Amino acid sequence: MPTSTEPQIHPLLRERWSSRSFDPTHELDEGELEQLLEAARWAPSAGNSQPWAFLALKRGEQPHARFVQTLSRGNTPWVPNASVVLVSLFKAGDDEDPSFTYSDYAEYDLGQSVAHLTVQASALGLGVHQFAGFDHDAVAREFGVPANWKVTTGIAVGRYVGPDEASVDAKWDGRERVRNPLSTFVFSERFGEPRWS
Ligand SMILES: Cc1cc2nc3c(=O)[nH]c(=O)nc-3n(C[C@H](O)[C@H](O)[C@H](O)COP(=O)(O)O)c2cc1C
């Protein structure tokens, strides 16, 4: 469920959360899917290197069924209900020499593009739940990922169901959502000395 924060943050951020309860009948149209990826596309990146890629896997299509086989046990009950799974990848090595790091900030840039995508999803009234629990090597093999690209996360996108609807995961969705206070990670004078206590 969404959180209440102090000071207040923008509703698109405040109302974002990771549910495990997706509507298994909801379908994402191609226009919405493109909008999400367009948001990712316009993220900043080091030297405008744009070192990201996505596999777009829609529920009901064959590539999605191939991906679902790779899910960890904990993610198998809920990920298949999402309308789409995006698999995120970043360019880790150079095209010519995969052992040569492409950009020191490639993974950072990918994360930022996914953050853009999640805000766009919130604006469209869609839920997003990112996950790492799947067989990354199997996905790389199955989808022909080149050696210099690294499979990173799955991003489940769809419509969240309400608390009374079928397929709700009450245990996960009822969990307490907590965050570290700003005093533990915002410093000015010296690392470890809180700017605000
Ligand atoms: C890189 C990454 C990996 C994650 N892996 C999983 C996962 O495998 N399964 C899962 O249910 N949630 C996964 N999550 C979701 C986190 O548990 C969730 O974002 C965190 O508990 C904070 O909750 P919130 O997103 O509702 O604020 C992952 C999130 C990220 C960013």
The ligand as a Gaussian input file, in Angstrom:
#p B3LYP/6-31G(d) Opt

LIG

0 1
 C       16.870000      -4.774000      -7.718000
 C       15.593000      -5.200000      -7.035000
 C       15.359000      -6.561000      -6.841000
 C       14.153000      -6.991000      -6.251000
 N       13.871000      -8.339000      -6.193000
 C       12.633000      -8.752000      -5.784000
 C       12.239000     -10.112000      -5.908000
 O       12.972000     -10.970000      -6.438000
 N       10.988000     -10.454000      -5.461000
 C       10.124000      -9.533000      -4.921000
 O        8.992000      -9.888000      -4.565000
 N       10.473000      -8.217000      -4.827000
 C       11.688000      -7.806000      -5.251000
 N       12.038000      -6.468000      -5.190000
 C       11.089000      -5.488000      -4.613000
 C       11.613000      -4.939000      -3.283000
 O       11.507000      -5.933000      -2.294000
 C       10.797000      -3.677000      -2.913000
 O       11.033000      -2.678000      -3.880000
 C       11.206000      -3.175000      -1.534000
 O       10.811000      -4.097000      -0.534000
 C       10.576000      -1.825000      -1.203000
 O        9.172000      -1.913000      -1.293000
 P        8.340000      -0.891000      -2.189000
 O        8.849000      -1.006000      -3.624000
 O        6.899000      -1.337000      -2.070000
 O        8.590000       0.478000      -1.676000
 C       13.211000      -6.029000      -5.785000
 C       13.476000      -4.652000      -5.990000
 C       14.632000      -4.241000      -6.621000
 C       14.848000      -2.754000      -6.874000

